[in-house]
Amino acid sequence: MLTIRNILSVSALMVLMTQTFAHPALAQNSSDYPAAAFAAGRKAFDEERYPEAHRLFEEACNGGQPGGCFNFGLMVDYGIATSPDSLRARTFYRLACDGEIPSGCRYLGARLRENDPKDPELAVYYLGRACTLGDAEGCFLTGYLHRIGEGTAKDEGIALDYFIQACEQNYQLACDELKPKLR
């Protein structure tokens, strides 16, 4: 069964494995340290040194690196080198979203929809923000919520607009939703 959580789980791992940033060799007190910590965290994660990746992503986030916040949030959310805590992960997804990381907005919106305490209206807001930042999956999920009227008024026209945005970015589920409408 296709669920928002299944869609997000696959894309989380893809984002974690594909985000790239520079990896300068810097001292911890340098203003470029957050970017270096993020890059070192990615390397540690790729090499399955999860406790080290966890520490480095947290340091990157504490230094204001939004990609570090997102990846730290993923590790907290999915319990990688820590206990799973989706409520705590929201804090880091919000920081990532504030730093214009689209997947941070999408994950925050999904957690606000799925996990207690739920806030469906805020979920629609953050999923819509993900869409605005160019996240096709965020567009699809926002359209879905408009279609079913969860956290917002039920509106098929608005839903279709979001599905179109997602399909234009080659998000296949959205394109599949549009096929019956195009006949």
C-alpha positions in Angstrom: 0.0 0.0 0.0 1.3 3.4 -1.0 1.6 5.7 2.0 3.2 9.1 2.6 5.6 7.5 5.1 6.8 4.9 2.4 7.3 7.6 -0.1 9.3 9.7 2.3 11.4 6.8 3.6 12.8 6.1 0.2 13.4 9.7 -0.7 15.1 10.4 2.7 17.8 7.8 2.0 18.2 9.2 -1.5 18.7 12.7 -0.2 21.1 11.6 2.6 23.2 9.7 0.1 23.2 12.3 -2.7 23.6 15.8 -1.2 27.0 17.1 -1.9 28.9 20.0 -0.4 32.6 21.0 -0.4 34.9 19.3 2.0 37.6 21.7 3.1 40.0 20.6 5.8 39.3 23.2 8.4 39.8 23.8 12.1 36.7 23.6 14.3 36.8 27.2 15.2 36.7 28.3 11.5 33.6 30.0 10.1 33.6 27.3 7.4 33.6 24.5 10.0 29.8 23.7 9.6 30.3 23.0 5.9 33.3 20.8 6.7 31.5 19.0 9.5 28.6 18.3 7.1 30.9 17.0 4.4 32.8 14.8 7.0 29.4 13.6 8.3 28.4 12.5 4.8 31.7 10.7 4.4 31.2 9.0 7.8 27.6 8.0 6.9 28.7 6.6 3.5 31.3 4.5 5.3 28.7 3.4 7.8 30.4 5.1 10.7 27.0 6.2 12.0 27.9 7.5 15.5 30.5 9.8 14.0 28.1 10.9 11.2 25.5 11.6 13.9 27.9 13.8 15.9 29.2 15.7 12.8 25.7 16.4 11.4 24.7 17.7 14.8 27.8 20.0 14.9 27.1 21.2 11.4 23.5 22.0 12.4 24.6 23.8 15.5 26.9 25.8 13.3 24.0 26.9 11.1 24.4 24.4 8.2 20.9 23.5 7.1 21.9 20.3 5.3 23.5 19.2 8.6 20.2 19.9 10.3 18.3 17.9 7.8 20.6 14.9 7.9 20.7 15.0 11.7 16.9 15.1 11.7 16.8 12.0 9.5 19.2 10.1 11.8 17.1 11.1 14.9 13.8 10.3 13.0 14.9 6.9 11.9 16.9 6.0 14.9 20.3 5.8 13.3 23.0 5.9 16.0 20.3 7.1 18.4 16.8 6.3 19.6 14.1 7.1 17.0 12.3 10.3 18.0 10.1 11.8 15.2 8.9 14.6 17.6 12.5 15.7 18.2 13.4 15.3 14.5 10.8 18.0 13.7 13.1 20.6 15.3 15.8 19.8 12.9 13.5 19.5 9.9 12.3 23.0 10.7 15.8 24.4 10.9 16.5 22.8 7.5 13.3 24.2 6.1 14.2 27.7 7.4 17.5 27.2 5.6 15.6 26.5 2.4 16.3 22.8 2.2 13.1 21.6 0.5 13.2 18.1 1.9 13.4 19.5 5.4 10.0 21.3 4.7 8.6 18.1 3.2 9.6 15.9 6.2 8.4 18.5 8.7 5.0 18.6 6.9 4.8 14.8 6.8 5.6 14.5 10.5 3.1 17.2 11.4 0.5 15.1 9.5 1.4 11.7 10.7 2.8 11.9 14.3 1.3 13.2 17.5 0.7 15.9 18.2 -0.8 16.3 14.7 -1.2 19.7 13.1 -2.8 19.2 9.6 -3.0 22.9 8.7 0.7 23.4 9.5 1.4 20.2 7.5 -0.2 21.7 4.5 1.8 24.9 5.0 5.2 23.1 5.2 4.5 20.7 2.3 3.4 23.7 0.2 6.7 25.5 1.2 8.6 22.4 0.0 6.8 22.7 -3.3 7.6 26.4 -3.6 11.3 25.5 -3.0 11.1 23.1 -6.0 10.4 19.8 -4.3 8.2 17.7 -6.6 7.2 15.3 -3.8 6.1 18.2 -1.7 3.9 19.4 -4.6 2.4 16.0 -4.9 1.7 15.6 -1.2 0.2 19.1 -1.0 -2.1 18.2 -3.9 -3.1 15.0 -2.2 -4.1 16.9 1.0 -6.1 19.4 -1.1 -7.8 16.5 -2.9 -8.9 14.8 0.4 -9.5 18.0 2.3 -7.0 17.3 5.1 -5.7 20.4 6.8 -7.3 22.6 4.2 -10.5 22.9 2.2 -11.2 20.0 -0.2 -10.5 21.5 -3.7 -9.9 19.3 -6.7 -8.8 22.2 -8.8 -6.0 23.2 -6.4 -5.0 19.6 -6.1 -4.7 19.3 -9.9 -2.5 22.4 -9.9 -0.1 20.8 -7.4 -0.1 17.5 -9.3 0.8 19.4 -12.5 3.7 21.1 -10.8 4.9 17.8 -9.5 4.5 16.0 -12.9 6.4 18.9 -14.6 9.3 17.9 -12.4 8.9 14.2 -13.5 7.3 13.0 -10.3 5.6 9.9 -11.7 2.9 9.5 -9.1 1.6 12.9 -9.9 1.7 12.2 -13.6 -0.3 9.1 -12.9 -2.9 11.1 -11.0 -3.3 13.4 -14.1 -3.7 10.6 -16.7 -7.5 10.1 -16.1 -8.0 13.9 -16.2 -6.3 14.2 -19.6 -8.5 11.7 -21.4 
